[in-house]
Amino acid sequence: MQEIIRTESLTKRYGTHSVLQNVSLTVHRGEIYGFLGLNGAGKTTTIRMLLGMIRPTSGTAYINGRSVIEAKPDLWQQVGYMVETPYAYPNFTVRDNLRLIAKLRGLPENSATESVMEKLRLTPYADTKAKNLSLGNAQKLGLAKAMIHNPSVLILDEPTNALDPAGIVHVRELLRRLAKEEGMTVFISSHILEEMSKLASRIGIIHGGALLEEISSREFEQLRRKRLTVKVQDRRETASRLLLQAGYNARIADEGNIEIADDEAIRQPERVAKLLVDADLSLAGLTVEEEGLESYFLQRVSE
């Protein structure tokens, strides 16, 4: 796969305080890379160095094979970005804010503006001044500015902040479509972990300024813990003993349900059900539960 974003031992120190330590990551064409970390983990610092806004103490960042520090202006014609709070001219309308960006980028002002407003469902607010927008629509305006020139690389810092659930779903589907159909590469930082589990094709976990892990969505599916939860109406101890005698690693959890972590039980829960029913035990529920990204993330950063 074509390599679009790469960092090599990216490090940033302020005096004796180290903010980022030897971060090396790779993002390929058409990937949505979820960059996950707690507040203060180094997400925004990494993004600012990817965009050439601050210089690394050591290490190098590359976009499309070109060093960010040495890049000429034409590189940024291929990149869209939104970092932290989306900026807008408060007394300009949504349309005028976008027309200004289009003009600065040398784009046809009317068509570029109308197109990106439609993509982000901002057309109903075209004549609303930026200062009168809701937080969610102000965030969408920031996204529109980042996307107005149809970049091949999109770098976003917490882009779904302040969006309502419908807005989050809309942005998620838009980014998926751009990545799949147009080959756009999306690098997106977030602390909304479950949303990233639905969006990202690959995930990087950063903590304390260090990159702990890079993992694809497919690898995450294989690694995350799964369990079969069994609910019986009564005689839990009898049911647990029966399952243990049958070779299952069963235990009674704090909430009173029986949990089984065996791969065979997870793949074939109907066998567990038959075993209990044949023993005249009243089965109230049988559920395969999977560890979410939030649980996996918290486990990794606490190690």
C-alpha positions as CSV (number, residue, x, y, z in Angstrom):
1,M,0.0,0.0,0.0
2,Q,1.1,3.5,-0.8
3,E,2.6,5.3,2.3
4,I,1.1,8.8,2.8
5,I,2.0,9.8,6.3
6,R,5.1,8.7,8.2
7,T,6.9,9.9,11.3
8,E,10.4,8.7,12.3
9,S,11.3,9.0,16.0
10,L,9.3,12.2,16.4
11,T,10.3,13.9,19.7
12,K,9.4,17.2,21.3
13,R,10.9,18.6,24.5
14,Y,10.4,22.0,26.1
15,G,13.4,22.4,28.3
16,T,13.6,19.3,30.4
17,H,9.9,18.5,29.9
18,S,9.4,15.8,27.3
19,V,6.0,16.0,25.5
20,L,6.6,13.4,22.8
21,Q,9.1,10.6,22.7
22,N,10.2,8.7,19.5
23,V,6.8,8.4,17.9
24,S,7.1,6.4,14.7
25,L,3.9,5.8,12.8
26,T,2.7,5.1,9.2
27,V,-0.6,5.8,7.5
28,H,-1.4,4.4,4.0
29,R,-3.5,5.7,1.2
30,G,-7.2,5.4,1.8
31,E,-6.8,4.6,5.5
32,I,-8.7,6.2,8.3
33,Y,-6.2,6.2,11.1
34,G,-7.6,6.8,14.6
35,F,-5.0,8.4,16.9
36,L,-6.2,7.8,20.4
37,G,-5.1,9.1,23.7
38,L,-6.1,10.8,26.9
39,N,-6.0,14.6,27.2
40,G,-2.3,15.6,27.4
41,A,-1.1,12.4,25.8
42,G,0.6,14.2,22.8
43,K,-2.1,13.9,20.1
44,T,-2.3,17.6,19.3
45,T,1.5,18.1,19.5
46,T,1.9,15.3,17.0
47,I,-0.6,16.8,14.6
48,R,1.0,20.2,14.9
49,M,4.3,18.7,13.9
50,L,2.7,16.8,11.0
51,L,1.4,20.2,9.8
52,G,4.7,22.0,10.3
53,M,3.2,24.3,12.9
54,I,5.9,23.4,15.4
55,R,9.4,21.9,14.8
56,P,10.3,18.6,16.4
57,T,13.2,18.5,18.8
58,S,14.3,15.5,16.8
59,G,12.9,13.1,14.3
60,T,11.1,13.8,11.0
61,A,7.5,13.8,9.7
62,Y,6.7,13.1,6.0
63,I,3.5,13.6,4.0
64,N,3.4,12.1,0.5
65,G,7.1,11.2,0.9
66,R,8.1,14.8,1.5
67,S,9.7,16.1,4.7
68,V,7.2,18.5,6.3
69,I,9.9,20.9,7.6
70,E,11.4,21.2,4.1
71,A,8.0,21.2,2.2
72,K,7.2,23.8,-0.3
73,P,3.7,25.5,-0.4
74,D,2.4,23.1,-3.1
75,L,2.4,20.2,-0.5
76,W,-0.3,22.0,1.5
77,Q,-2.6,22.1,-1.5
78,Q,-3.0,18.4,-1.0
79,V,-3.7,18.6,2.7
80,G,-6.8,19.7,4.7
81,Y,-6.7,20.1,8.4
82,M,-8.6,21.2,11.5
83,V,-6.7,21.6,14.8
84,E,-8.4,22.1,18.1
85,T,-11.0,24.9,18.0
86,P,-12.3,25.6,14.5
87,Y,-11.7,29.2,13.6
88,A,-14.1,31.4,11.7
89,Y,-14.7,35.1,11.1
90,P,-17.6,35.6,13.6
91,N,-19.4,38.4,11.7
92,F,-19.2,36.6,8.4
93,T,-21.9,34.2,7.3
94,V,-21.1,30.6,6.7
95,R,-21.2,31.2,3.0
96,D,-18.9,34.2,3.2
97,N,-16.4,32.3,5.5
98,L,-16.2,29.6,2.9
99,R,-16.0,31.9,-0.1
100,L,-13.0,33.6,1.5
101,I,-11.2,30.3,2.0
102,A,-12.1,29.3,-1.6
103,K,-10.7,32.6,-2.9
104,L,-7.5,32.2,-0.8
105,R,-7.0,28.7,-2.3
106,G,-7.7,29.8,-5.8
107,L,-10.9,27.8,-6.2
108,P,-14.1,28.8,-8.0
109,E,-15.8,30.5,-5.1
110,N,-19.4,29.7,-5.8
111,S,-19.2,26.1,-6.8
112,A,-16.6,25.1,-4.2
113,T,-18.6,26.8,-1.4
114,E,-22.0,25.3,-2.4
115,S,-20.5,21.9,-2.8
116,V,-18.8,21.6,0.6
117,M,-21.9,23.1,2.3
118,E,-24.0,20.4,0.8
119,K,-21.6,17.7,1.8
120,L,-21.7,18.8,5.5
121,R,-25.4,19.8,5.5
122,L,-24.6,23.4,6.1
123,T,-26.7,24.8,3.3
124,P,-29.6,25.7,5.7
125,Y,-27.2,27.8,7.7
126,A,-25.5,29.5,4.7
127,D,-26.6,33.0,5.6
128,T,-26.1,32.5,9.4
129,K,-23.3,34.5,10.9
130,A,-20.6,32.2,12.4
131,K,-21.0,33.7,15.8
132,N,-24.6,32.6,15.9
133,L,-23.9,29.0,15.0
134,S,-24.4,26.2,17.5
135,L,-21.2,24.5,18.7
136,G,-21.9,21.5,16.4
137,N,-22.5,23.6,13.3
138,A,-19.4,25.7,14.1
139,Q,-17.5,22.4,14.1
140,K,-19.0,21.5,10.8
141,L,-17.9,24.9,9.4
142,G,-14.3,24.1,10.5
143,L,-14.6,20.7,8.7
144,A,-15.9,22.4,5.6
145,K,-12.9,24.7,5.5
146,A,-10.6,21.7,5.8
147,M,-12.4,19.9,3.0
148,I,-13.3,22.7,0.6
149,H,-10.3,22.0,-1.8
150,N,-10.9,18.2,-1.9
151,P,-7.6,17.3,-0.3
152,S,-6.1,13.9,-0.7
153,V,-5.0,14.0,3.0
154,L,-7.2,15.1,5.8
155,I,-5.8,15.7,9.3
156,L,-8.4,16.3,12.0
157,D,-8.0,17.0,15.7
158,E,-11.1,16.0,17.7
159,P,-13.5,16.7,14.7
160,T,-16.7,15.3,16.3
161,N,-16.5,17.5,19.4
162,A,-19.9,19.2,20.1
163,L,-21.7,17.3,17.3
164,D,-25.0,15.7,18.2
165,P,-25.4,11.9,17.5
166,A,-26.9,12.5,14.1
167,G,-24.0,14.9,13.2
168,I,-21.4,12.3,14.4
169,V,-23.0,9.6,12.2
170,H,-23.1,11.9,9.2
171,V,-19.4,12.9,9.5
172,R,-18.5,9.3,10.1
173,E,-20.3,8.1,6.9
174,L,-18.8,11.1,4.9
175,L,-15.3,10.2,5.9
176,R,-15.8,6.6,5.2
177,R,-17.1,7.4,1.7
178,L,-14.2,9.7,1.0
179,A,-11.7,7.1,2.1
180,K,-13.3,4.3,0.2
181,E,-14.4,6.0,-3.0
182,E,-11.9,8.8,-3.4
183,G,-8.9,7.2,-1.7
184,M,-8.6,10.1,0.8
185,T,-6.2,9.4,3.7
186,V,-7.7,10.5,7.0
187,F,-5.7,11.0,10.2
188,I,-8.0,11.7,13.1
189,S,-7.3,12.2,16.8
190,S,-10.1,11.6,19.3
191,H,-10.8,10.6,22.8
192,I,-14.3,9.3,21.8
193,L,-13.1,5.7,21.6
194,E,-16.2,3.8,20.7
195,E,-16.9,6.2,17.8
196,M,-13.3,5.5,16.5
197,S,-14.0,1.8,16.7
198,K,-16.8,2.3,14.2
199,L,-14.7,4.6,11.9
200,A,-11.0,3.8,11.9
201,S,-9.4,1.1,9.8
202,R,-6.3,1.3,11.9
203,I,-5.6,2.7,15.4
204,G,-2.6,4.1,17.1
205,I,-2.7,4.4,20.9
206,I,-0.5,7.2,22.4
207,H,0.0,7.6,26.2
208,G,2.4,9.9,28.0
209,G,3.9,11.0,24.8
210,A,4.8,7.5,23.6
211,L,3.1,5.4,20.9
212,L,2.1,2.2,22.7
213,E,0.6,0.3,19.8
214,E,-0.6,0.4,16.2
215,I,-3.3,-2.1,15.4
216,S,-5.7,-2.6,12.5
217,S,-9.4,-3.0,13.0
218,R,-9.1,-6.6,12.0
219,E,-6.4,-7.3,14.5
220,F,-8.5,-5.6,17.2
221,E,-11.4,-7.9,16.5
222,Q,-9.0,-10.9,17.0
223,L,-7.4,-9.5,20.2
224,R,-10.3,-8.1,22.1
225,R,-11.6,-10.2,24.9
226,K,-14.9,-12.1,24.4
227,R,-17.1,-14.0,26.7
228,L,-20.4,-15.9,26.8
229,T,-22.7,-14.6,29.5
230,V,-25.2,-17.1,30.8
231,K,-28.3,-16.2,32.8
232,V,-30.3,-18.8,34.6
233,Q,-33.4,-18.1,36.7
234,D,-32.1,-20.0,39.7
235,R,-29.6,-22.7,40.8
236,R,-26.6,-20.7,39.5
237,E,-24.2,-22.8,41.5
238,T,-25.6,-26.0,40.0
239,A,-25.4,-24.6,36.5
240,S,-21.8,-23.4,37.1
241,R,-20.7,-26.9,38.4
242,L,-22.3,-28.6,35.4
243,L,-20.5,-26.3,33.0
244,L,-17.2,-26.9,34.8
245,Q,-17.7,-30.7,34.7
246,A,-18.3,-30.3,31.0
247,G,-14.9,-28.7,30.6
248,Y,-15.9,-25.1,30.3
249,N,-14.0,-22.4,32.2
250,A,-17.1,-21.0,33.9
251,R,-17.3,-18.5,36.8
252,I,-20.1,-16.7,38.6
253,A,-19.6,-13.0,38.1
254,D,-20.3,-10.3,40.7
255,E,-23.7,-9.5,39.1
256,G,-24.7,-13.1,39.4
257,N,-24.4,-14.2,35.8
258,I,-22.2,-17.0,34.7
259,E,-19.3,-16.0,32.4
260,I,-17.5,-18.4,30.1
261,A,-14.3,-17.3,28.2
262,D,-13.7,-20.5,26.2
263,D,-13.5,-20.0,22.5
264,E,-15.7,-23.1,21.9
265,A,-18.5,-21.7,24.0
266,I,-18.2,-18.3,22.2
267,R,-18.3,-20.0,18.8
268,Q,-21.1,-22.5,19.7
269,P,-23.3,-21.1,22.5
270,E,-26.1,-23.4,21.4
271,R,-24.1,-26.3,23.0
272,V,-24.0,-24.6,26.3
273,A,-27.8,-23.9,26.0
274,K,-28.5,-27.6,25.3
275,L,-26.4,-28.7,28.2
276,L,-28.3,-26.6,30.6
277,V,-31.8,-27.3,29.2
278,D,-31.1,-31.1,29.2
279,A,-30.3,-30.7,32.9
280,D,-33.7,-29.0,33.5
281,L,-32.1,-25.7,34.3
282,S,-34.2,-22.6,33.4
283,L,-32.1,-20.6,30.9
284,A,-33.0,-16.8,30.9
285,G,-30.4,-15.5,28.6
286,L,-27.3,-16.3,26.5
287,T,-25.2,-13.5,25.2
288,V,-21.8,-13.2,23.5
289,E,-20.2,-10.0,24.8
290,E,-17.1,-8.4,23.2
291,E,-14.7,-6.1,24.8
292,G,-15.1,-2.5,23.5
293,L,-12.3,-0.3,22.3
294,E,-12.7,1.8,25.5
295,S,-12.0,-1.1,27.7
296,Y,-9.1,-2.3,25.6
297,F,-7.6,1.2,25.5
298,L,-7.9,1.6,29.3
299,Q,-6.3,-1.7,29.8
300,R,-3.3,-0.8,27.5
301,V,-2.7,2.7,29.1
302,S,-2.8,1.2,32.6
303,E,-0.2,-1.5,32.0
